[in-house]
Amino acid sequence: MNYDALRHFADSWGLVVMAAVFLTLVAWPFLPGSARGNVRAATSIFEDEEPIDG
């Protein structure tokens, strides 16, 4: 394959593949079964933190 053929392939099917991957990754957190994982990821930064005595 030469440069022009690879460029044409990347301009057409490469864009389709990248768009499909992007849409999949954007939609993944909104799937019905992912709520528990989302909450765990959102609160994971506080797992090793000690409570503040005030």
C-alpha positions as CSV (number, residue, x, y, z in Angstrom):
1,M,0.0,0.0,0.0
2,N,1.2,3.5,-0.7
3,Y,0.6,6.7,1.2
4,D,-2.5,7.7,-0.8
5,A,-4.3,4.4,-0.1
6,L,-3.5,4.5,3.6
7,R,-4.6,8.2,3.8
8,H,-7.9,7.4,2.1
9,F,-8.5,4.4,4.4
10,A,-7.7,6.5,7.5
11,D,-10.0,9.4,6.3
12,S,-12.9,7.1,5.7
13,W,-12.9,4.0,7.9
14,G,-10.6,5.4,10.5
15,L,-13.0,8.2,11.3
16,V,-15.9,5.7,11.6
17,V,-13.9,3.5,14.0
18,M,-12.8,6.5,16.1
19,A,-16.4,7.8,16.3
20,A,-17.7,4.4,17.3
21,V,-15.1,4.1,20.1
22,F,-15.8,7.6,21.3
23,L,-19.6,7.0,21.4
24,T,-19.1,3.7,23.2
25,L,-16.8,5.3,25.9
26,V,-19.2,8.2,26.4
27,A,-22.3,5.9,26.8
28,W,-20.6,3.3,29.0
29,P,-21.1,5.2,32.4
30,F,-24.8,5.6,31.6
31,L,-25.5,1.8,31.3
32,P,-28.1,0.6,33.8
33,G,-25.7,-1.7,35.7
34,S,-22.8,0.7,36.1
35,A,-24.3,2.9,38.9
36,R,-22.4,1.1,41.7
37,G,-19.1,1.3,39.9
38,N,-19.7,5.0,39.2
39,V,-20.3,5.7,42.9
40,R,-17.3,3.7,43.9
41,A,-15.1,5.6,41.4
42,A,-16.5,8.9,42.6
43,T,-15.8,8.2,46.3
44,S,-12.5,6.3,45.9
45,I,-10.4,9.4,46.7
46,F,-11.9,9.5,50.2
47,E,-11.2,5.9,51.2
48,D,-7.9,6.4,53.1
49,E,-9.0,9.8,54.6
50,E,-9.5,10.1,58.3
51,P,-12.6,11.9,59.6
52,I,-12.1,15.5,60.8
53,D,-12.8,15.9,64.5
54,G,-14.4,19.3,64.9
